[in-house]
Amino acid sequence: MTSSDVFWNSINALKHHSVMPYVPNSHVAKSVLLRGQPKKLKIINSQRNDTLPKFFQVNEYKALKAKQINEALDEAVPLPHPAILHEAMRYSLPGGKRLMSTLCIASCEMIGGSQSVAMSMACAIELLVTMAVIQDDLPCLDNDDLRRGKPSNHKVFGEATAILACQALHCLAMQHIAMIKAKNVSPDRLLRAMVEINSAVGSEGIAAGQIMDINSEGKEVSLSELNFIHRHKTGKFIEASIVSGVVIGGGNEEEIERMRNFGKYVGMAYQLWNDIVDVIGSPEMREKTGRDMMRDKATYPKLVGIDGSKKHAKELIAEAKQELAYFDPTRAAPLDHLSLILPPLRMSMASSNHFTNSIIAFKHHSMIPFVPNSHVSISAPLRRQPKKLMIINSQKNHPLPKLFQIDEYKPMKAKQINKALDEAVPLRHPAVLHEAMRYSMIPGGKYFLSILCNASCELVGGSESVAMSLACAIEMLSVMGMIQDDLPCLDNDDFRRGKPSNHKVFGEATTLLACQALFCLAIEQIAMIKAKNVSPDRILRAIVEITSAFGSQGLAAGQIMDMTSEGKEVSLSELDFIHRHKAGKSVEASIVIGVIIGGGNEEEIGRMRNFGKCVGMAYQLWNDIVDVIGSPDTREKTGRDMLRDKATYPKFLGIDGSKKQAKELIAEAKQELAYFDPTRAAPLDHLINFIVSFDNIN
């Protein structure tokens, strides 16, 4: 057995310490290769050692790109209502070296991508970096009060706002990628970049690395375990930043693979550099932080010494430079110089033979091929597929099919969704993260939003398999919102669905990381839909729709306003804003993306959007009423909103007025359904009837 085999056996043993097997990048499928644009890139003979242009000034380049990125971010995150949420999002954006976003730009431009496309991708990268920084500083994680020379985000805005700002930044980053408009960037490339980035942030990236890092404090950690932590917590995101730049820049498969290897080496060298700086200080500032030592964390200097860590960093950068040797030296110059700044090469270095075999292991960790889809411009009106749906005359009042049994339909769909979720979120390494993701989802609740999504997709002729993929994504996002809402800094609920809340079982840190992982997995679930009649532009449009509903234009905005309204006088228009954003928009988006992916045309999408708006607000009215008089099923009152002195519709309109408004909204929603085939519309019609089923409750 070779030393490389020994290295990988230790990692594989760690990966398989779970119920379900771990398969690296198993969620990425790709059988057709991407081809680069012709005459864009001169491939250099690998045997040559081309010298870099002497006139290239890396410090000027870095300063220029950082300035451009800052200007783009300032435009990307304006200050609309609610101001406090957007202030929190903007607060942590300034500062930082912009290393990952600059690597993304340099990678995109190296293979011929335009600066505007590169800048859009870089903004998305920086939004995600900021999200990770804010989250990492929270008391339940690293508990840092200062970041970049000023108070951390949660010290200024509070933990709840900081958490919601993270959610909003993640949503905005996905919208930034999905809405890139360029002649030479096809939607399938945008989807591939999105999957790449989310994989690096979720349960196969940052979230996994952070969980392992938290659990390793004060414990003996092997070298293979430390490699896993740093590869996932830092390395994968640097790799993804570089690879996504190459993907949207037009790189072919060979170029993508070489730059993936480059990213792996640079990512691990960067973490080595961080570990060394924690002990001996920055080469520029000569400042030591010592935070990792104080927390008794596993680091490379702790396992192999300072000299061994320096040597390995130098070897990794040398390997990275070998990959750059295949590219035009002028275009590769920014990346070559950027890689030079990562390890502390200006310090003294002694030889060491520790763990150099891990370089060999990194070389063989590659991405499974991805299947690009045909595409249509996302800005063009969507045209429904022919012969899929009979549009009914709006003046007719078709009776619903009497044979339809809603009591059979709901448990059948819930069972199918539960099975699909069980397959979508297996118990892989790290087990505790995936257990937390599954705990509040399998088995789940009533699956109201996911069944609405499923029924809307099938209403316009979408296939059952596509509808189920969407339903799973919606349920992941619903569970994310639910377990986050239960956290002590938000609603502080100890129980959910008859059992202890997620954070009571797994702790606040794991719950937060599970939320992050569920969001990433939901976006991947949508981005990777493969169906003959579902074009990538529809998938991108669906992603923009759903992330808008959960970000600063939806759930996050509603929660912020809901928190700040407790114990205060709130107008009816303010209450409408809270409930429209906190609950209504997610209901609407769940329905609309079902119609988009199902093949609906613009008229059908518009009608079902109106349907969703009415149902969303009626659903919130129902929740407010049940909080006072109890559920029609259990007759149990919760009274949580009254105890917290929250603004509710019964408080403004009374119980009877709230019931009346709910009935009017449901009647309006049913009018929109009258335009569709009554047989296909039956599930939706019956699903919303429960909202007005409390007439017999006093």
PLY file of the C-alpha trace (Angstrom):
ply
format ascii 1.0
element vertex 698
property float x
property float y
property float z
element edge 697
property int vertex1
property int vertex2
end_header
0.00 0.00 0.00
1.37 3.41 -0.99
1.46 6.45 1.28
-1.26 7.98 -0.89
-3.46 4.95 -0.19
-2.88 5.35 3.54
-3.86 9.04 3.31
-7.11 8.33 1.49
-8.03 5.36 3.64
-8.04 7.62 6.68
-10.30 10.12 4.96
-12.62 7.42 3.62
-12.91 5.92 7.10
-14.04 9.32 8.35
-16.48 9.81 5.47
-18.11 6.43 6.03
-18.73 7.03 9.73
-22.45 7.37 8.99
-25.53 5.38 8.11
-25.43 6.23 4.41
-22.27 6.18 2.26
-20.54 9.41 1.32
-19.88 10.04 -2.35
-17.86 13.18 -3.20
-19.86 15.47 -5.52
-22.43 12.69 -5.99
-25.13 15.26 -6.69
-23.44 16.61 -9.83
-24.29 14.77 -13.01
-22.53 15.58 -16.26
-22.18 13.42 -19.36
-21.87 16.05 -22.07
-18.72 18.15 -21.98
-18.75 21.93 -22.08
-16.80 23.35 -24.96
-14.93 26.60 -24.69
-15.28 29.45 -27.17
-12.88 29.08 -30.12
-9.75 31.20 -30.45
-9.95 32.48 -26.93
-7.03 30.83 -25.26
-3.56 29.81 -26.29
-2.63 26.57 -24.53
1.01 26.56 -23.52
3.14 23.43 -23.75
3.31 21.87 -20.30
7.05 21.35 -20.56
7.76 25.04 -20.97
8.42 27.25 -17.99
7.05 30.55 -19.29
8.16 33.49 -17.24
5.52 35.94 -16.11
5.40 39.40 -17.66
7.71 41.57 -15.58
5.49 44.62 -15.92
2.53 43.07 -14.10
1.92 44.81 -10.77
-0.09 42.56 -8.46
-0.64 45.23 -5.80
-2.13 47.63 -8.35
-4.26 44.83 -9.79
-5.61 43.81 -6.36
-6.39 47.41 -5.40
-8.17 48.03 -8.71
-10.30 44.89 -8.49
-11.14 45.54 -4.84
-12.33 49.04 -5.73
-14.46 47.73 -8.61
-15.96 45.01 -6.40
-16.77 47.53 -3.66
-18.56 49.79 -6.15
-20.53 46.85 -7.54
-21.51 45.68 -4.05
-22.69 49.16 -3.12
-25.13 49.00 -6.04
-26.07 45.37 -5.35
-27.23 46.02 -1.77
-29.20 49.30 -1.65
-31.14 50.55 1.38
-34.82 49.82 0.70
-37.42 48.98 3.35
-36.90 47.54 5.93
-33.81 49.67 6.38
-32.40 47.84 9.41
-32.13 44.55 7.49
-30.30 46.16 4.58
-28.08 48.17 6.93
-27.03 44.90 8.58
-26.36 43.35 5.15
-24.23 46.34 4.13
-22.44 46.81 7.45
-20.09 43.85 7.05
-19.49 44.25 3.31
-16.71 46.90 3.46
-13.20 45.75 4.26
-11.53 42.45 3.68
-8.97 41.59 1.04
-11.57 40.48 -1.55
-9.30 37.51 -2.23
-11.94 34.96 -3.29
-13.88 37.40 -5.45
-10.64 38.59 -7.08
-9.64 34.96 -7.75
-13.05 34.48 -9.40
-12.59 37.54 -11.63
-9.03 36.60 -12.59
-10.13 33.04 -13.45
-13.04 34.25 -15.58
-10.94 36.82 -17.44
-8.06 34.38 -17.93
-10.10 32.24 -20.30
-11.78 35.15 -22.08
-14.82 35.97 -19.94
-16.01 39.57 -19.95
-15.34 41.87 -17.02
-19.05 42.57 -16.48
-19.85 38.85 -16.19
-16.84 38.31 -13.95
-17.88 41.21 -11.71
-21.42 39.86 -11.27
-20.05 36.49 -10.21
-17.51 38.17 -7.92
-20.31 40.09 -6.18
-22.14 36.84 -5.52
-18.94 35.34 -4.09
-18.39 38.33 -1.81
-21.99 38.28 -0.59
-21.46 34.66 0.46
-18.10 35.45 2.09
-19.81 38.20 4.10
-22.61 35.81 5.07
-20.05 33.30 6.36
-18.13 36.00 8.26
-21.25 37.30 10.03
-22.39 33.80 10.94
-18.96 32.69 12.11
-18.81 35.58 14.60
-22.08 34.66 16.33
-21.91 33.71 20.03
-22.94 30.11 19.33
-20.04 29.69 16.88
-16.73 31.59 17.28
-18.22 34.29 19.54
-16.06 37.10 18.17
-16.96 40.66 19.16
-14.71 42.32 16.58
-14.24 41.83 12.85
-12.03 43.87 10.52
-11.34 46.46 13.19
-14.94 47.17 14.20
-17.71 45.52 16.25
-19.09 42.32 14.73
-22.45 42.43 13.01
-24.39 40.82 15.86
-22.90 43.27 18.38
-24.36 46.18 16.41
-27.68 44.78 15.16
-28.35 41.85 17.48
-28.18 38.13 16.83
-31.61 37.83 15.21
-30.99 40.56 12.65
-27.50 39.21 11.91
-28.96 35.75 11.21
-31.66 37.16 8.93
-29.04 39.29 7.15
-27.11 36.07 6.45
-30.22 34.51 4.94
-30.88 37.60 2.83
-27.26 37.74 1.60
-27.41 34.08 0.54
-30.64 34.69 -1.39
-29.21 37.80 -3.05
-26.07 35.93 -4.09
-28.16 33.30 -5.89
-30.20 36.00 -7.63
-26.97 37.69 -8.74
-25.80 34.51 -10.46
-29.19 33.60 -11.91
-29.67 37.03 -13.46
-26.32 37.30 -15.26
-27.09 38.44 -18.79
-24.41 37.90 -21.42
-24.40 36.67 -25.00
-21.82 33.97 -24.41
-23.03 32.74 -21.00
-25.72 30.10 -21.40
-28.19 29.31 -18.59
-26.74 25.81 -18.18
-23.38 27.41 -17.27
-25.07 29.65 -14.71
-26.81 26.63 -13.18
-23.54 24.72 -13.06
-21.82 27.64 -11.31
-24.71 27.86 -8.86
-24.49 24.16 -8.00
-20.73 24.49 -7.62
-21.00 27.41 -5.19
-23.86 25.96 -3.12
-22.07 22.65 -2.79
-19.07 24.53 -1.37
-21.23 26.39 1.15
-23.60 23.61 2.26
-23.36 20.12 3.72
-20.46 19.20 1.43
-18.54 22.39 2.13
-18.44 25.16 4.74
-21.26 23.78 6.91
-19.59 20.35 7.09
-16.18 21.84 7.87
-17.56 24.11 10.58
-19.43 21.27 12.29
-16.26 19.17 12.38
-14.22 22.18 13.53
-16.61 22.87 16.42
-16.63 19.24 17.49
-12.83 18.98 17.35
-12.06 21.70 19.90
-10.08 20.28 22.80
-9.88 16.82 21.22
-7.16 14.76 19.58
-7.57 15.13 15.81
-5.78 13.05 13.18
-4.17 14.61 10.13
-6.83 13.14 7.84
-9.57 14.67 10.03
-7.81 18.04 9.97
-7.51 17.81 6.19
-11.27 17.17 6.01
-12.03 20.20 8.22
-9.88 22.66 6.29
-10.74 21.21 2.88
-14.43 21.78 3.58
-14.39 24.88 5.78
-12.11 26.91 3.50
-10.62 24.98 0.61
-13.80 24.05 -1.22
-15.10 27.61 -1.32
-11.85 28.95 -2.76
-11.92 26.14 -5.32
-15.55 26.89 -6.18
-14.83 30.62 -6.53
-12.16 29.83 -9.12
-14.10 27.09 -10.92
-17.30 29.15 -11.17
-15.28 31.94 -12.79
-13.96 29.52 -15.41
-17.40 27.98 -15.99
-19.19 31.28 -16.69
-16.15 32.60 -18.56
-16.63 29.90 -21.18
-13.97 27.35 -20.19
-14.02 23.88 -21.66
-13.70 20.72 -19.57
-9.91 20.58 -19.67
-9.64 24.21 -18.58
-12.19 23.68 -15.81
-10.37 20.61 -14.53
-6.95 22.28 -14.50
-8.34 25.27 -12.64
-10.15 22.97 -10.21
-6.80 21.46 -9.32
-5.32 24.95 -9.08
-8.13 25.91 -6.69
-7.62 22.85 -4.50
-3.94 23.61 -4.03
-4.49 27.33 -3.42
-7.37 26.60 -1.01
-5.31 24.31 1.18
-2.25 26.59 0.99
-4.45 29.48 2.14
-5.57 27.50 5.19
-1.98 26.57 5.99
-1.10 30.26 5.76
-3.95 31.12 8.17
-2.79 28.49 10.65
0.79 29.73 10.54
-0.23 33.39 10.91
-2.26 32.46 13.99
1.01 31.38 15.62
3.77 33.64 14.27
1.83 36.63 12.95
1.17 38.19 9.57
4.16 38.83 7.29
2.99 42.44 6.91
1.65 43.28 10.36
3.65 40.76 12.41
0.54 40.46 14.57
-0.33 37.16 16.23
-3.95 36.35 16.97
-3.55 33.04 18.82
-7.33 32.44 18.74
-6.98 28.85 17.57
-4.41 28.10 20.25
-6.62 29.59 22.97
-9.53 27.44 21.80
-7.31 24.37 21.64
-8.21 23.83 17.99
-6.41 21.40 15.75
-4.10 23.22 13.31
-1.36 22.21 10.92
1.43 23.79 13.02
0.13 21.82 16.00
0.39 18.53 14.08
3.43 19.04 11.85
5.16 22.13 13.18
5.72 25.58 11.68
8.46 24.45 9.31
6.46 21.46 8.11
3.45 23.70 7.47
5.55 26.22 5.53
7.10 23.50 3.42
3.75 21.99 2.55
2.31 25.40 1.64
5.22 26.01 -0.70
4.75 22.62 -2.35
1.02 23.24 -2.85
1.68 26.59 -4.54
4.27 24.92 -6.78
1.64 22.38 -7.82
-0.85 25.19 -8.48
1.68 26.94 -10.72
2.10 23.76 -12.75
-1.58 23.97 -13.69
-1.19 27.62 -14.74
1.68 26.65 -17.04
-0.90 25.38 -19.55
-2.40 28.84 -20.02
-1.29 32.03 -21.69
1.24 33.59 -19.27
-0.09 37.13 -19.74
-3.65 36.14 -18.86
-2.45 33.85 -16.08
-0.28 36.55 -14.48
-2.90 37.81 -11.98
-3.55 34.30 -10.68
0.14 33.47 -10.49
0.89 36.60 -8.47
-2.20 36.12 -6.30
-1.07 32.61 -5.46
2.32 34.00 -4.44
0.79 36.04 -1.62
-0.94 33.13 0.09
1.78 31.22 1.97
4.28 33.16 4.08
7.18 32.44 1.75
9.18 35.48 2.89
9.79 33.87 6.27
12.51 31.38 7.03
11.69 27.81 6.05
13.24 24.55 7.14
12.76 21.25 5.33
10.21 18.72 6.52
8.76 15.52 5.06
5.42 15.71 6.83
2.19 14.85 4.93
3.38 15.78 1.39
1.43 12.80 0.11
-1.79 14.78 0.51
-0.88 16.66 -2.67
-1.29 13.42 -4.59
-4.68 12.91 -3.01
-5.89 16.37 -4.07
-4.94 15.62 -7.68
-7.42 12.76 -7.88
-10.42 14.52 -6.31
-12.26 15.75 -9.42
-15.76 16.71 -10.41
-18.20 14.31 -12.09
-19.32 15.62 -15.52
-22.34 17.92 -15.78
-25.04 17.83 -18.47
-25.64 21.26 -20.03
-29.18 21.94 -21.22
-30.43 23.86 -24.19
-31.53 27.36 -23.25
-33.76 30.27 -24.10
-33.27 33.86 -22.97
-34.71 34.18 -19.48
-36.02 37.66 -20.27
-38.19 36.36 -23.13
-41.86 35.59 -22.31
-42.32 31.93 -21.43
-44.47 29.94 -23.84
-46.42 26.99 -22.54
-46.02 23.57 -24.14
-48.76 22.81 -26.72
-51.61 20.35 -26.05
-50.95 20.16 -22.34
-53.77 22.18 -20.83
-57.26 23.16 -21.85
-58.03 26.74 -20.84
-61.61 26.99 -19.63
-63.88 29.93 -20.44
-63.70 32.35 -17.51
-67.46 32.92 -17.48
-68.25 29.28 -16.76
-68.60 28.06 -13.21
-67.50 24.44 -13.50
-68.41 22.19 -10.59
-65.49 20.29 -9.15
-65.26 16.57 -9.89
-67.17 14.77 -7.17
-64.86 11.77 -7.29
-61.84 13.74 -6.07
-60.93 12.76 -2.51
-58.76 15.35 -0.79
-58.36 13.15 2.29
-56.70 10.52 0.11
-54.72 13.00 -2.02
-52.99 14.79 0.89
-51.60 11.71 2.69
-50.56 10.19 -0.64
-48.57 13.31 -1.61
-47.17 13.67 1.91
-45.95 10.06 1.78
-44.32 10.62 -1.63
-42.63 13.84 -0.48
-41.42 12.19 2.72
-39.86 9.34 0.74
-38.21 11.75 -1.71
-36.80 13.83 1.17
-35.42 10.71 2.82
-33.46 10.01 -0.37
-32.44 13.64 -0.89
-30.94 14.06 2.61
-29.13 10.81 3.48
-27.13 10.30 6.65
-23.64 10.94 5.40
-20.56 12.44 7.03
-20.59 14.55 9.14
-23.48 12.62 10.63
-24.54 15.23 13.22
-25.12 17.86 10.52
-27.29 15.57 8.41
-29.15 14.31 11.47
-30.04 17.91 12.31
-31.18 18.52 8.72
-33.39 15.44 8.81
-34.71 15.79 12.38
-37.26 18.52 11.68
-38.09 17.37 8.16
-38.48 13.58 8.18
-41.23 12.93 9.03
-42.50 16.45 8.54
-45.73 18.34 9.11
-48.64 18.79 6.75
-46.42 19.67 3.76
-48.86 22.46 2.87
-46.46 24.56 0.75
-44.79 21.60 -0.93
-48.15 20.01 -1.86
-49.37 23.37 -3.22
-46.20 23.52 -5.34
-46.67 19.95 -6.53
-50.32 20.51 -7.44
-49.54 23.77 -9.28
-46.87 22.07 -11.37
-49.22 19.22 -12.31
-52.05 21.72 -12.99
-50.25 22.98 -16.12
-49.01 19.58 -17.24
-45.71 19.24 -15.38
-44.49 15.70 -14.84
-44.79 14.03 -11.43
-41.02 13.59 -11.10
-40.32 17.28 -11.78
-43.14 18.32 -9.43
-41.68 16.12 -6.69
-38.19 17.64 -7.03
-39.71 21.09 -6.58
-41.83 19.95 -3.64
-38.71 18.63 -1.89
-36.91 21.95 -2.40
-39.89 23.87 -0.99
-40.03 21.62 2.07
-36.30 22.10 2.71
-36.79 25.88 2.63
-39.89 25.66 4.84
-38.02 23.59 7.43
-35.07 26.00 7.25
-37.38 28.92 8.06
-39.13 26.96 10.81
-36.06 25.76 12.76
-34.45 29.18 12.41
-37.61 30.83 13.71
-37.48 28.64 16.84
-34.01 29.88 17.85
-33.71 31.71 21.20
-32.85 35.03 19.53
-36.00 34.85 17.39
-39.22 33.21 18.66
-37.44 31.12 21.32
-39.69 28.09 21.01
-38.61 24.90 22.74
-41.10 22.64 20.96
-42.17 22.15 17.37
-44.62 19.56 16.04
-44.88 17.83 19.39
-41.17 17.32 20.02
-38.19 19.42 21.15
-37.11 22.10 18.68
-34.03 21.48 16.58
-31.72 23.71 18.63
-32.80 22.02 21.86
-31.56 18.71 20.50
-28.48 19.70 18.49
-27.51 23.12 19.85
-27.79 26.54 18.24
-24.59 26.29 16.19
-25.55 23.00 14.54
-29.08 24.26 13.88
-27.75 27.38 12.15
-25.43 25.31 9.99
-28.28 22.90 9.21
-30.32 25.91 8.01
-27.44 26.94 5.75
-27.08 23.41 4.40
-30.82 23.03 3.77
-30.91 26.29 1.81
-27.99 25.17 -0.35
-29.50 21.75 -0.94
-32.87 23.27 -1.90
-31.25 25.47 -4.55
-29.26 22.51 -5.88
-32.46 20.43 -5.97
-34.07 23.01 -8.28
-30.92 23.78 -10.33
-30.38 20.13 -11.17
-33.87 19.34 -12.47
-33.44 17.30 -15.61
-36.48 17.01 -17.86
-36.98 17.19 -21.59
-39.53 20.00 -21.45
-37.90 22.08 -18.69
-35.40 24.56 -20.09
-32.63 26.12 -17.96
-34.15 29.59 -18.31
-37.27 28.33 -16.51
-35.12 26.85 -13.75
-33.23 30.12 -13.32
-36.49 32.06 -13.21
-37.81 29.70 -10.53
-34.66 30.19 -8.44
-34.99 33.98 -8.63
-38.65 33.66 -7.63
-38.07 31.47 -4.58
-34.96 33.29 -3.31
-36.83 36.60 -3.55
-39.56 35.11 -1.36
-37.10 34.02 1.35
-34.63 36.92 1.23
-34.70 40.67 1.85
-37.83 41.02 -0.30
-39.70 38.26 1.51
-39.37 36.15 4.65
-36.32 37.92 6.09
-37.99 41.33 5.67
-41.23 40.12 7.25
-39.45 38.59 10.23
-37.45 41.76 10.87
-40.60 43.88 10.87
-42.44 41.32 12.99
-39.70 41.38 15.65
-39.48 45.16 15.79
-43.27 45.51 16.04
-43.70 43.51 19.28
-45.26 45.66 21.98
-45.74 48.60 19.61
-48.67 50.24 17.86
-48.78 48.92 14.31
-51.02 50.18 11.51
-53.04 47.81 9.34
-50.83 48.60 6.34
-47.74 47.71 8.39
-49.39 44.46 9.47
-50.19 43.69 5.83
-46.51 44.22 4.98
-45.38 41.86 7.77
-47.71 39.03 6.82
-47.35 39.54 3.07
-43.59 39.13 3.40
-43.28 36.70 6.32
-45.81 34.15 5.03
-47.63 35.36 1.93
-44.68 35.58 -0.45
-43.42 32.07 0.33
-46.89 30.64 -0.37
-47.12 32.63 -3.60
-43.63 31.64 -4.74
-44.25 27.95 -3.98
-47.22 28.05 -6.34
-45.61 30.21 -9.03
-42.43 28.13 -9.39
-44.60 25.04 -9.81
-46.32 26.71 -12.76
-43.03 27.98 -14.22
-41.30 24.59 -14.10
-44.49 22.82 -15.16
-44.47 24.72 -18.46
-47.05 27.43 -17.86
-47.26 30.44 -20.17
-47.28 34.04 -18.98
-51.06 34.24 -18.58
-51.12 31.06 -16.51
-48.23 32.28 -14.36
-50.01 35.61 -13.80
-53.28 33.97 -12.80
-51.58 31.55 -10.42
-49.57 34.40 -8.94
-52.85 36.13 -8.06
-54.13 32.82 -6.71
-51.00 32.51 -4.56
-51.28 36.06 -3.21
-54.85 35.47 -2.11
-54.10 32.08 -0.56
-50.98 33.40 1.16
-52.80 36.21 2.94
-55.80 33.99 3.74
-53.40 31.44 5.23
-51.95 34.09 7.54
-55.44 35.20 8.58
-56.19 31.55 9.39
-53.04 31.32 11.52
-53.95 34.47 13.44
-57.48 33.20 14.09
-56.27 29.76 15.21
-53.89 31.45 17.68
-56.98 32.82 19.42
-59.77 30.25 18.98
-57.81 27.08 18.31
-57.40 24.68 15.40
-60.53 23.21 13.76
-58.90 19.79 14.20
-57.47 19.92 17.72
-59.37 22.90 19.18
-56.10 23.84 20.89
-55.28 27.50 21.38
-51.66 28.58 21.41
-51.98 32.26 22.32
-48.27 32.82 21.60
-48.89 35.97 19.59
-51.09 37.45 22.34
-48.48 36.67 24.99
-45.84 38.48 22.93
-48.17 41.41 22.28
-47.80 40.95 18.54
-49.97 42.71 15.99
-52.50 40.29 14.45
-55.56 40.55 12.24
-58.03 39.57 15.02
-56.54 42.42 17.07
-57.45 44.87 14.27
-60.52 43.31 12.64
-61.87 41.02 15.34
-62.47 37.30 14.85
-65.55 37.74 12.64
-63.87 40.42 10.51
-60.81 38.23 10.04
-62.97 35.24 9.03
-64.87 37.40 6.56
-61.68 38.67 4.92
-60.25 35.14 4.70
-63.42 33.94 2.95
-63.28 36.81 0.47
-59.64 36.05 -0.37
-60.37 32.35 -0.91
-63.32 33.21 -3.14
-61.05 35.46 -5.21
-58.46 32.69 -5.43
-61.10 30.26 -6.68
-62.01 32.70 -9.44
-58.48 32.36 -10.82
-58.79 28.56 -10.79
-61.97 28.82 -12.90
-59.75 29.43 -15.95
-58.17 25.97 -15.70
-59.32 22.44 -16.33
-61.52 21.56 -13.31
-60.11 18.05 -12.97
-56.53 19.31 -12.76
-57.55 22.24 -10.56
-59.43 20.04 -8.08
-56.46 19.38 -5.74
-55.74 23.10 -5.38
-59.40 23.97 -4.86
-59.78 21.38 -2.11
-56.39 22.13 -0.51
-57.36 25.70 0.29
-60.79 24.90 1.70
-59.40 24.26 5.20
-58.64 27.99 5.49
-62.37 28.74 5.74
-63.29 25.59 7.70
-63.56 27.23 11.12
-67.18 28.37 10.98
-68.14 25.92 13.72
-65.43 27.17 16.09
-66.54 29.67 18.70
0 1
1 2
2 3
3 4
4 5
5 6
6 7
7 8
8 9
9 10
10 11
11 12
12 13
13 14
14 15
15 16
16 17
17 18
18 19
19 20
20 21
21 22
22 23
23 24
24 25
25 26
26 27
27 28
28 29
29 30
30 31
31 32
32 33
33 34
34 35
35 36
36 37
37 38
38 39
39 40
40 41
41 42
42 43
43 44
44 45
45 46
46 47
47 48
48 49
49 50
50 51
51 52
52 53
53 54
54 55
55 56
56 57
57 58
58 59
59 60
60 61
61 62
62 63
63 64
64 65
65 66
66 67
67 68
68 69
69 70
70 71
71 72
72 73
73 74
74 75
75 76
76 77
77 78
78 79
79 80
80 81
81 82
82 83
83 84
84 85
85 86
86 87
87 88
88 89
89 90
90 91
91 92
92 93
93 94
94 95
95 96
96 97
97 98
98 99
99 100
100 101
101 102
102 103
103 104
104 105
105 106
106 107
107 108
108 109
109 110
110 111
111 112
112 113
113 114
114 115
115 116
116 117
117 118
118 119
119 120
120 121
121 122
122 123
123 124
124 125
125 126
126 127
127 128
128 129
129 130
130 131
131 132
132 133
133 134
134 135
135 136
136 137
137 138
138 139
139 140
140 141
141 142
142 143
143 144
144 145
145 146
146 147
147 148
148 149
149 150
150 151
151 152
152 153
153 154
154 155
155 156
156 157
157 158
158 159
159 160
160 161
161 162
162 163
163 164
164 165
165 166
166 167
167 168
168 169
169 170
170 171
171 172
172 173
173 174
174 175
175 176
176 177
177 178
178 179
179 180
180 181
181 182
182 183
183 184
184 185
185 186
186 187
187 188
188 189
189 190
190 191
191 192
192 193
193 194
194 195
195 196
196 197
197 198
198 199
199 200
200 201
201 202
202 203
203 204
204 205
205 206
206 207
207 208
208 209
209 210
210 211
211 212
212 213
213 214
214 215
215 216
216 217
217 218
218 219
219 220
220 221
221 222
222 223
223 224
224 225
225 226
226 227
227 228
228 229
229 230
230 231
231 232
232 233
233 234
234 235
235 236
236 237
237 238
238 239
239 240
240 241
241 242
242 243
243 244
244 245
245 246
246 247
247 248
248 249
249 250
250 251
251 252
252 253
253 254
254 255
255 256
256 257
257 258
258 259
259 260
260 261
261 262
262 263
263 264
264 265
265 266
266 267
267 268
268 269
269 270
270 271
271 272
272 273
273 274
274 275
275 276
276 277
277 278
278 279
279 280
280 281
281 282
282 283
283 284
284 285
285 286
286 287
287 288
288 289
289 290
290 291
291 292
292 293
293 294
294 295
295 296
296 297
297 298
298 299
299 300
300 301
301 302
302 303
303 304
304 305
305 306
306 307
307 308
308 309
309 310
310 311
311 312
312 313
313 314
314 315
315 316
316 317
317 318
318 319
319 320
320 321
321 322
322 323
323 324
324 325
325 326
326 327
327 328
328 329
329 330
330 331
331 332
332 333
333 334
334 335
335 336
336 337
337 338
338 339
339 340
340 341
341 342
342 343
343 344
344 345
345 346
346 347
347 348
348 349
349 350
350 351
351 352
352 353
353 354
354 355
355 356
356 357
357 358
358 359
359 360
360 361
361 362
362 363
363 364
364 365
365 366
366 367
367 368
368 369
369 370
370 371
371 372
372 373
373 374
374 375
375 376
376 377
377 378
378 379
379 380
380 381
381 382
382 383
383 384
384 385
385 386
386 387
387 388
388 389
389 390
390 391
391 392
392 393
393 394
394 395
395 396
396 397
397 398
398 399
399 400
400 401
401 402
402 403
403 404
404 405
405 406
406 407
407 408
408 409
409 410
410 411
411 412
412 413
413 414
414 415
415 416
416 417
417 418
418 419
419 420
420 421
421 422
422 423
423 424
424 425
425 426
426 427
427 428
428 429
429 430
430 431
431 432
432 433
433 434
434 435
435 436
436 437
437 438
438 439
439 440
440 441
441 442
442 443
443 444
444 445
445 446
446 447
447 448
448 449
449 450
450 451
451 452
452 453
453 454
454 455
455 456
456 457
457 458
458 459
459 460
460 461
461 462
462 463
463 464
464 465
465 466
466 467
467 468
468 469
469 470
470 471
471 472
472 473
473 474
474 475
475 476
476 477
477 478
478 479
479 480
480 481
481 482
482 483
483 484
484 485
485 486
486 487
487 488
488 489
489 490
490 491
491 492
492 493
493 494
494 495
495 496
496 497
497 498
498 499
499 500
500 501
501 502
502 503
503 504
504 505
505 506
506 507
507 508
508 509
509 510
510 511
511 512
512 513
513 514
514 515
515 516
516 517
517 518
518 519
519 520
520 521
521 522
522 523
523 524
524 525
525 526
526 527
527 528
528 529
529 530
530 531
531 532
532 533
533 534
534 535
535 536
536 537
537 538
538 539
539 540
540 541
541 542
542 543
543 544
544 545
545 546
546 547
547 548
548 549
549 550
550 551
551 552
552 553
553 554
554 555
555 556
556 557
557 558
558 559
559 560
560 561
561 562
562 563
563 564
564 565
565 566
566 567
567 568
568 569
569 570
570 571
571 572
572 573
573 574
574 575
575 576
576 577
577 578
578 579
579 580
580 581
581 582
582 583
583 584
584 585
585 586
586 587
587 588
588 589
589 590
590 591
591 592
592 593
593 594
594 595
595 596
596 597
597 598
598 599
599 600
600 601
601 602
602 603
603 604
604 605
605 606
606 607
607 608
608 609
609 610
610 611
611 612
612 613
613 614
614 615
615 616
616 617
617 618
618 619
619 620
620 621
621 622
622 623
623 624
624 625
625 626
626 627
627 628
628 629
629 630
630 631
631 632
632 633
633 634
634 635
635 636
636 637
637 638
638 639
639 640
640 641
641 642
642 643
643 644
644 645
645 646
646 647
647 648
648 649
649 650
650 651
651 652
652 653
653 654
654 655
655 656
656 657
657 658
658 659
659 660
660 661
661 662
662 663
663 664
664 665
665 666
666 667
667 668
668 669
669 670
670 671
671 672
672 673
673 674
674 675
675 676
676 677
677 678
678 679
679 680
680 681
681 682
682 683
683 684
684 685
685 686
686 687
687 688
688 689
689 690
690 691
691 692
692 693
693 694
694 695
695 696
696 697
